């Protein structure tokens, strides 16, 4: 099945499921059944299905389980289903009471983090690939190598009895080369930093002889590469770190949901 | 640190039962009696090869020695008894008598139906596969369906030399005693003895020709004697080097985009007179068309594919004389069967169903599969088409979560068997993971047979118990997909060579998670559908995934 066909199928199933929910809600209204209990229980079951994705990821080499990518699709579309169901359940308004509000905001934060994750996992990889992929664990090593190479070139410039390049290095490059920089500007594709370096390199060349120009050109190439690695670092770090928000929030959400369930049943005399 | 003796070849022989008496008896058989021990080196003595790289196997009447389609790296020599090759177990027919009754009056007196009983009985690990009683009865009734092999002749050499599947089923006609010669033994016997080398090569040619002609779709209607005549008129040619990885490794990182093209011998050139039909018997060949001063790759041919068929049909139908429309080059090592034009016209075209023939040539670039030329060029140039389970990552979907690496490590004692780095072709990455090649050159130099194909699935696997850590396979792999790892004892101490204190190594590579389900863990674990193990020999299937 082609990817667009899969997407169409999944969206169709999602719409169908929501229509069924709306239909049952209408029926409940006619039969004077409590819709809040109906949507609440469905919501809880759907949220538990979302948690199953984490469990599936922990199992390796199982012959009986579907591929993780299939579970991922389930996670995404059940997630959309849960958002709609939550709005039905909450009645499209801010709830009253501290616990309900905590639950509400945790859910909103969890949803937003999930949607954010979905967006970046779809949008960032093509950008990173076009920039020339590099393994995350290799980035710092490569940057260290660049730092060493630049230092060596600067020492080479001192050997020819000129400290212009060394001064430039101290003033403009050392800070930049020491570790990954400009996390946020890279994420927003803000290219002013590298343009600024480009301009400084061009300006510097006015004061250099042929031998020094050769050295500074090599340094220039290394700086451009360092900047590329910074971009990779920023993008790949975000792809890894968003889960540090999404996963802890999911545990908080489960905790508040269970508390909410207990209190609801306690107050209606069900416990 | 623990010091141990470095493992050596023949520490674990093919069989422990090869006593000196048996070795002497084997060497006195007609096929091997001419061998001169003086021709062999001191480090690889003749008696050592026979004692360690061969074994005696006994088969009862009806037991299967090799099964068509299975992978195998050994050849065989019958010491006593008779064995037979089944000509073609697919499509065997049995004659049926005319059914009685009024409504069957107009039916032919005799008709045929395909065999509707199982050909083989299932077997367990200890026992050999056996012909089913019905099939055994059928075989005895219709002896035309098998060829009895003379005693003292070799067989099974095609799979051993071509590093592929068995091309026919061989069974034991009587109780037999057979010498099974492991690939390492066969290789060394051929290296040191000219007569065996010539004999095995001649058999390889003879058997490959027969098998290939028999399995070709548009020749399937030919009778046995016509096939025999075609066989006699056909030529068996080979192009490229058996150990092609050496020349490829020298040029694969060249900046000149034509460097690999230059080392590929030309089999047929665009514009040449069409002197016959070329059948690919083993290996891969690049199909290209001249564009200005360069060659545009438009596809590749593999075992069973033909070259020049369209041109031959066109000329036969129209009476014109168009030349070859494409060039064909050997990628690595290629065996070709060349059937002369006159023979094809006489035997194939004169009796063939017209529906099996292609339409007249008008647009040669209009191939069925839909894949970007640039991607195809690079896949062929870097010889990734050799892979039967190549790990391809779609970099536009991969988030770098490393779930594939973790899944692999969790099934392999905490050490992943691949590296997510690799060549970038368009938006795809071909990672450093064993591709389980169709032509696994890593197998050629292994002194112990530790790296081998698994019998039924054909995966390339390494037996840790017999790997001596010589690095031969790692150095031979043209894709750098095998790495050497240090060996540790149960307490986690590194094992060192007792003589020089250097660490002992073992080869390590992807084993496709054999025994852990049909889909490898890496592919199972990818949450974004970014990773897929693809059979690059099946251009349509990978084009499908590329264009999903």
Interface residues (C-beta under 8 A of the other chain):
Chain A: X2 X3 X57 X60 X61 X62 X63 X67 X68 X69 X71 X72 X121 X124 X125 X126 X128 X129 X132 X133 X135 X136 X138 X236 X239 X240
Chain B: X395 X396 X397 X398 X399 X400 X401 X402 X403 X406 X407 X410 X411 X420 X421 X424 X427 X429 X513 X516 X517 X518 X519 X521 X523 X524 X525 X526 X527 X528 X529 X530 X548
